Amino acid sequence: MTNSEHLMLPAVEALSALSRMSDLRDPYLAWHENRVGHLAAAIGRNMGLDEERCQGLSICGNVHDIGKIALPFEILAKPGKLTSHEFGIVKTHASLGGEILRNLDVPWPIVTVCLQHHERIDGSGYPLGIKGDAIILEARIIAVADTVDAMTSHRPYRAGLALDRALAEVTARAGTQLDEAVVDVCVRLFREQHYTFPQGNSG
């Protein structure tokens, strides 16, 4: 093990502890993050990214929503439509995640992914309203994986969409909200390579 790997171990352990904390507070959130990380890494490999970068995508996916551990659980688990005020609170999770992770010394852009995974190609996202290539590739990949898993997952307040319908929906958003190249790879993963999410407790 190199000196840099020794230095990185405490940060990786901290990420593991945060993930476990998320699991204890909200099993669905941890399950969702795991699935997003798994799909994001698969997308990265199919886009030709090197394995270290794909490992980073997996880790970024596993903590991209970590800011939600600081939000009121009754809002996250509300069995119905959120009010505009409640949705405003939920939107703060992107900035909160960046704040929680900002002092970790890791070679992956986890803070930037936390901040940018709800940004949109056309500038309609949050919290900064940036667009296009101002959003890093890892965040654009996580955004697609996040959208697919969120759409297909069953929640107490709504049923998940069938996979074909979810893929049609992300395809409709390609080039406007979501990165077109990433969406194309994601759709081909499911339809041509028969990708499946890892199995586990849905919370």
N, C-alpha and C positions, 0 to 999 in steps of 0.2 A: 504494500500500500504506500502511495506517495505521500509527501508532506501535505500537499493540497487536499488529498482525500481525507487525511486525518483531520484537517481543519474543517472540512465540510461535514463531517459526521455529526457534530452537535446540531447543525442546522437541519440536516435530514431527520434527525431524531425529533427535533422540535416540530417539523412538519408532520411527522407521524403522530406526535402527541396531539397536535391540533386536529388532525383528522379523526383521531379517537374521541376527542372531546365533541366534535361535531356528531359522531355516531351515537354517543351517549345521549346527547340533547335531542337529536332529530334523526332517527335511523334512515328516513327517506332521503334527507339531504346528503348523508354520507354515501348511500347507495347511488343516488343521482350523480354525485361527483365522480365516483369510481367508474361509472358507465361512460361519462363524458370523457374522462381521461383515457379510457380504453379505446373509444372510437376516435378521439383526436390523434392518438399515436398511430392508429391504423391509417387514418387519412394522411398523416405526415409521411409514413413509409411509402404510401402509394403516390405521393407527390415527389418522391425521391430525396427526402430529407435524410440526413445521416442519423445513425442510431442514437447518438447522444442527444441530438435535438428532439428525436421522437420520445426518448426517455423524459426529457424536459416537458414535452406536451402531456405525457401521462401524469407527471407530478403537478403541472399547472392545472390540469383538469381536476385532479383530486383535491385542490384547494381553491378553485376559482370562486366558489360561493362562500368562502370561510367567513366573510363579513356578516353573513346571516346569523352567526352564533351570537352577535351583539344585538339582534333585533328581538322585539317582543314575540314570544312563541305564539301568542293568541292571534297575531296578525298573520304569521307564516302558515298557520294551520286553520285559518278562518274558512268555514264551510260555505263559501259564497263569494260574490264579487267584492273586491276591495273598493273602498271609497277612494277618491282622489288623494285625500290626506294620507290614508294608509299606504297607497301605492307610492306616494312620495317618500314615505319612511322606508319601504322595501328598496327603493332605488338607491338609498344611501349605502347598501351593502357593498357596492363596487368600491367606493372610496374607503369604507371601513376595512374591507379586505386588504387593500393596499397599505393602510395604516398598521394593521396587525402584523403584516409580513415584511414591512419595510426595512427592518434591521437584520434580516436573515441574509447571510453571505452564501449564496448558492449561484451556480453558473447558468441558471435558467431565468427567464424574464417573468417570474411569478407575480411580482408587484404590478408590472405593466399589464399582464394578462388580467389580473383582478380588476384593474382600473378600466380596461378597454373592452372586456368581453361583451358588454352591452352597447358599445359604439356600433354604428351602422355605416355602411359604405356611402350612403347618401347624406350622412350627417344628421340623421334623425334620432340617433341613439343618445346615451347618457353615460357618464356624467358631464363630459366635456363637449359633446357634439362635434367631435372630429370626424373626418371622413376619408375614404379612399386609402391610399398608401400611408397616410398618417397613422393608421391602425396597424400595429405590427402583425406579421403573418400568423404568429402563434395565437394571438387574440382572435384573428379572423377564423382560424381553424376551430378554436374552442367555441366561438359563437355558433358555428354550424352544428357541431356536435351537441352543444347545449340545447339548441332549438329542436333538433330531432328527438333527443331523449325526453325533453320536457313535453313535447307534443304526444309522444307515444306512451308516456307513463300514466298510469291510473292514479288519481288523487281522490281523497274523500269527497271533494266538491265537484268533480267532473271525471268522466271516463276518458281514457287515452284514445287518441286517434289510431286507426289502422295504419300500419307502416306505409302502405302505398299512398294513402292520403297525406301523411306527413311528408313523404318525399315529394309529392306533387306541390305541397305548400312551400317547402324550402326552395324548390325549383322556381316557383312563381316569384320568390323574393330575391332570386339570384340577380346580381348586378345592381340592385337598388339597396336593399337592406343587408344582404349577405354576399360574400365574395363569390363571384361566378365560378372561378376555377376550383375553389374548395367545394362548392356545392356539387359540381360535376363529378369530382372524385368521390365524394361521399355517396352520391346516388349510384355510381357504378359499383362501389364497394358492396352495397346491399343487393343490387339487382343482378350484377354479373359475377361477383365473387361470393355472394351469399353470406356476407358478414352477419354475425349475430352478437348481440350484447352479452357480456358475462352474466351468468345467472347469480342470483342472490336475493336476499330479503328486500322487498320493496317498501318496507316500513309501514 
